[in-house]
């Protein structure tokens, strides 16, 4: 049994780790053939991609995927810890699974992901949820087959959560959820330690994959007909810093662009590591999508300092305008937190004015959620919840107006859309533009998911656009 430890998770040193190839004990391969599994995913794109690996690992044991958890012999919750709401949803699901297990005593229940890396969560599971069969962390999820087998054969709760990042393992099997869009991990972990963020504790220090492994994975996706890759990391802009002296994110973007896959995206960026070379490369290659997520979190220098963000309002705006000037037709989205401990009305007004200045194309706005174990959780917070909610509403009015204004500019324009399927609106397709806007559109001919078509925008809404297909491959 291995239990999480925040003090150990915070340690950053030059401890070496191995780069290994995935292998599976042949004695457990297909051991549970005919059994069924259900995976519930919470959180970010990294978690979604982890679940693609998790599904593949379960299938090496012989499990078959089902769409409804009551039909499963094994249910795994791949969890997120970024906000309290994600915690509540996962524990709510555990409550439903408890009732299900009272009916089906052979049901196997597991927890993985970032919540599994939190000491308080694991303590609570051991104390209040003894029916959970296993807990596995983010650093060793590739050991899932062995841990499941141990949980089943021993009938004892298995807790295997390492606070120090494990080896970087290549070749972990994957079952991709889309045949034309794919996630590709390029870097794991984060060293920024923003005072409100739990990620550096749950995902470990920054560890970059070798460029050769990334490029080979993208080449394989191209051979398989994929149209779009999204490069993933908690801080993709830091790619290569731990591995190379003269090769970084800009170089990797250029090398992937030269492979000529139609669409390249990446997330998430920290403004601190966004280099001029990255901006130049994004502007140079048309298959690097002009859509950048650039979290600002606050427009107040005082609050940014308390957040440990390592940049100022002025330097962020300088970067923002440099991207706008260099990358044609770029769209920029952001994250903003309101109600951070110590935020006064004047601090919030600075955030509001920054949002008005930037006129973001999209924004994810939240009320501050204290995460146990982070420095911000210990800060005094005297602002009433109703004040925070009122500030969030005011902010949303500003950013929503920007979304609609930017969308209105596209009416009558033609954009390229990757067809993803049938829209919730009947008799319409849906897909995303190069600048990552959701497009619902009609077509006079049948279209194939995965093809890129030209759509004329006929109507703009705050959150989406309507259009009609004017040409296809």
NORFENCOR-V663205 format. One line per field, one symbol per residue. psi: psi as a letter, one per 20 degrees, with the letter a starting at -180 (. if undefined). A space follows every 50 residues. Layout:
psi: ???
This chain:
psi: ppqqohghhhpoakpqqqorppqpohiipjhkpiqqqppppqbahghghh hhggghghhhiiqppqiphiiqhpppoorqjhqhhhghgghghhghhghh hhgniipppqpaahhhipghggghghgiliiphqppahikhijgghhggg hghikqpponophpqaqopqjpqpopiqjipqqophqqrpjhlqhipigh hhiarpoqqqhhhghhggghhghjjqhpqopqqhnhijpihihqhkoahg gggghhhiikqhpprqqqqphhjorhgggggghhpiioploponphgqjp hghhghikijrrgghghggghgghhhopkqqprrqppqkqpiprhhghhh gghghhghlqhqpopqppopppiqhhiiqpojpqhhgghhggggghhghh hgggghhhiipirpqppopiapqhpqkqrqaqrhjkqpppqrpiqpqppi qprpppphpprgirqqappiqr.
